[in-house]
Structures are given as C-alpha cells and as structure tokens.
C-alpha cells in the first residue's frame, strides 16, 4: 500500500509506532497522555502528517531524515526541538561526528547565532547521553 492509499487511521497507527521508535516511547506516551482535548488535535496532526505521512515514506532512511531535521531545525532556530531530535538522530544511527558536521554545515548557511544555539542544544543532549568518546 502506498502512502497515498493509507487512511488517516493507518497514518496515525504507523506514525505513532515510528514516533515512539525514534523519539522514545516514554516521551511520546507522556505527550499523548498529558494532552487535553485542545492539544490532542496537535498530537493527531503531528502523528498522522509528520510521522505517518512524511517519516513513514520509504525513499529516505531514518538516519537521513534525522540529519535533515537537525539542519532544518537549526535554520528555524528551534533549540528545544533540536534537543529532541538529537536523541532521535542517535537512535537512528547518526554518529556524534555526523551530528557535528550537519550542524556545522547548517551554521554556514543559517548564520552563527542559529548555529551556536544548535551546537549548545546538541552538546547538552549528547553530554547527558554520554555520547562523547
């Protein structure tokens, strides 16, 4: 079944499984459980659209998608999301050196302030994860 043939229910179920795999079940389950009716609307769209539709496609592997996310989040200067997706990137097999190169490359194109925030956010998470040699 192609992505275009999937129902919203399919996208949600597959997206939830993938989201839990990449970001960690504890984080995702906490987000879902703490969502009130208002925020559940967001939980559904991010699970169906982002994780079920975009992340669930098979053309790019999860490692590549993680590296793209880190670059785009650097461009958007979204440190909190960078922290979340650094963990996901490590889960998807992205090495510390690859994370560093993605952030360095994004810094050149996005500017020093955005790059600095991205490096700080990534460093905090990688230090917590004891990911350094």
N, C-alpha and C positions, 0 to 999 in steps of 0.2 A: 504494500500500500504506500503510495507516495504521500508526502506531507500535505499536498493539496487535497487529497481524498480523505484525510482524517477529520473526524468530528471534533468539536470543542472538548467533549469528554475524553476522547483519545489523547488530544494535545495536553489536557490537564493531567491525566494519569501518567503519560510518558514524561511530561515536563516535571512533574513532582518527583518522579524516580530519578531523573537526571539531575535536577536541582539538589536533591539530597546527596547524590553521589559526589557532585563537585564541591558543594559548599559545606557539606556535613549534615547528617540527619538531625543532630541536636539543634543547630542553628535554624534550619528550615522548620522543624517541628515547633520550635519556640515561636518563630514568626507567625506560623499558621494559628497556633493555639492562642496567642495573645491578640490576634486581630479581632476587632469588633466588627459589626456589620458594615460600617463605613469602610474600614481598612481591608476587609475581605474582598471588596471589589478590586483593589490593587493587587492583592495576593493572587487572585484569579488571573488577571491580565498578565502579570509577570510570569506566572507559572505556565499559562497556555501559550502566550505570544513569544516571550523571551526564551523560555526553557523548552517548551514543547515544539514550537514552530522553528525558531532560529537555531538554538543549540541542538535540537533534535535532528537536524538535517545531516546527511552523511557525507557531504562533499568535503568539508573540512573536519579534521580530527579535533578532539577536545583540547589538546595541547596548543594547537594553532589558534583556536578560538580564545583560549585563556590569554595568549600573548597579544592578540588583537584587543581584547578587553582592557588589558593593562595600558596599552598605548592610547586607546580612546578615552579611558578614564583619566589619564594624565592630561590629555588635551582639554577635557572638561573640568579639570582641577577638582576631582571628587575623591578626596583622601579617604573618607570612610568606605567608599566602595572599592577603592584600591586595596585597602586592608583586607576586605572580604575576599576579593578576587586574587590576591597574592596567595592566600590559603588554598583557594580553588586551583590556582595555577600549579602549586606544589602537588596537590592531589592529582592533577592531570599530567604530571611528569615534567613540568618545566623546572629547570635547574636554577639555582641561585645566580649563576653566571648568565643564563639566558634572561632571567628577570632583569638583571642589571643592564644588559645590552638593550633590551626593549625600552627600559626607562631612559637610558642614555640617548637612544635614537629619538624617542618621543620628546626629550628635552630640547634637542637641536631644533625640532620643528615646532614645538609648542611654547618654548621660552623657558628661561631659567626659573622664574617663580613657580610655574606649574611643575617643572621637573624636580625642583627642590622639595615641594610638598609630596610628590610621588615617591621620591627616594626616602624621605623621612617616614612616610606611611609604610612603605615596604620594609624598611630597616626595622621598624618597631615589630612588625609581624614576624619577620624572619628571625629576629632575636628571640622573641617569645617561643618560636617553634624550634629554637636551637638548630637552625638550618645551616649555620656557617660552619666551615671546616675547623 
